[in-house]
Amino acid sequence: MDLKIARTELDAKPKKIDLEKIEAMVEKEESTILYFDKDNSHKDLLTLQDHFEAKGKSFYMNEVKYGLSDNDYMYQVHIMS
């Protein structure tokens, strides 16, 4: 599964990260916070949640708005041991 990391520039295309890299980050640290782009489907993020909760991890996801428009948001994901 590939997910898109939140863009750092409004005109830039989001970079992709795969599940293996996310797992490596989570195993390395006790607590990991990731920001995902709004172009990700909510279903894919729920699949990510199911994956880590099945491994016994705590998973919290929020929408973070950074502008006045309804389209100015990203997903914040916090995964903990």
Kinemage of the C-alpha trace (Angstrom):
@kinemage 1
@onewidth
@group {chain A} dominant
@subgroup {mainchain}
@vectorlist {calphas} color= white
{ca met a 1} P 0.000 0.000 0.000
{ca asp a 2} L 1.354 3.423 -0.972
{ca leu a 3} L 0.206 6.577 0.798
{ca lys a 4} L 0.964 10.194 -0.033
{ca ile a 5} L 2.879 12.298 2.483
{ca ala a 6} L 1.566 15.844 3.034
{ca arg a 7} L 2.973 18.329 0.541
{ca thr a 8} L 5.282 21.067 1.705
{ca glu a 9} L 4.388 23.426 -1.164
{ca leu a 10} L 0.850 24.101 -2.387
{ca asp a 11} L 1.829 23.576 -6.049
{ca ala a 12} L 4.007 20.500 -5.425
{ca lys a 13} L 2.898 16.932 -5.940
{ca pro a 14} L 2.807 14.802 -2.775
{ca lys a 15} L 5.554 12.202 -2.310
{ca lys a 16} L 4.638 8.565 -1.732
{ca ile a 17} L 5.611 6.287 1.139
{ca asp a 18} L 4.971 2.561 1.347
{ca leu a 19} L 3.799 0.489 4.282
{ca glu a 20} L 7.249 -1.060 4.841
{ca lys a 21} L 8.824 2.365 5.432
{ca ile a 22} L 6.045 3.336 7.821
{ca glu a 23} L 6.510 0.075 9.751
{ca ala a 24} L 10.270 0.713 9.984
{ca met a 25} L 9.630 4.196 11.392
{ca val a 26} L 7.157 2.867 13.959
{ca glu a 27} L 9.495 0.061 15.083
{ca lys a 28} L 12.384 2.507 15.454
{ca glu a 29} L 10.501 4.933 17.736
{ca glu a 30} L 7.902 4.375 20.445
{ca ser a 31} L 5.752 7.177 19.072
{ca thr a 32} L 5.519 8.301 15.446
{ca ile a 33} L 3.558 11.224 14.007
{ca leu a 34} L 2.993 11.340 10.253
{ca tyr a 35} L 1.165 13.845 8.072
{ca phe a 36} L -0.649 12.524 5.011
{ca asp a 37} L -1.973 14.459 2.043
{ca lys a 38} L -5.663 15.089 1.444
{ca asp a 39} L -5.376 13.097 -1.820
{ca asn a 40} L -5.270 9.842 0.174
{ca ser a 41} L -8.554 8.024 0.381
{ca his a 42} L -10.065 7.791 3.826
{ca lys a 43} L -10.494 4.064 3.202
{ca asp a 44} L -6.712 3.616 2.763
{ca leu a 45} L -6.051 5.416 6.035
{ca leu a 46} L -8.589 3.212 7.814
{ca thr a 47} L -6.808 0.178 6.333
{ca leu a 48} L -3.551 1.560 7.782
{ca gln a 49} L -5.298 1.927 11.134
{ca asp a 50} L -6.535 -1.668 11.050
{ca his a 51} L -3.029 -2.877 10.163
{ca phe a 52} L -1.350 -1.236 13.162
{ca glu a 53} L -4.144 -1.957 15.618
{ca ala a 54} L -3.879 -5.655 14.660
{ca lys a 55} L -0.211 -5.420 15.728
{ca gly a 56} L -1.256 -4.031 19.133
{ca lys a 57} L -0.371 -0.393 18.411
{ca ser a 58} L -2.487 2.636 19.338
{ca phe a 59} L -3.554 4.658 16.294
{ca tyr a 60} L -5.018 8.179 16.330
{ca met a 61} L -6.036 10.093 13.209
{ca asn a 62} L -7.210 13.709 12.875
{ca glu a 63} L -7.943 16.118 10.047
{ca val a 64} L -5.778 19.211 10.372
{ca lys a 65} L -7.020 22.354 8.623
{ca tyr a 66} L -4.353 24.864 7.610
{ca gly a 67} L -6.411 27.401 5.663
{ca leu a 68} L -9.873 28.898 5.351
{ca ser a 69} L -10.971 26.720 2.437
{ca asp a 70} L -12.615 23.349 3.055
{ca asn a 71} L -9.949 21.828 0.769
{ca asp a 72} L -7.045 23.044 2.919
{ca tyr a 73} L -6.493 20.057 5.177
{ca met a 74} L -4.230 17.083 5.795
{ca tyr a 75} L -4.419 13.980 7.942
{ca gln a 76} L -2.354 13.689 11.114
{ca val a 77} L -1.645 10.114 12.190
{ca his a 78} L -0.094 9.270 15.555
{ca ile a 79} L 1.020 5.656 16.064
{ca met a 80} L 2.214 4.533 19.495
{ca ser a 81} L 3.400 1.287 21.046
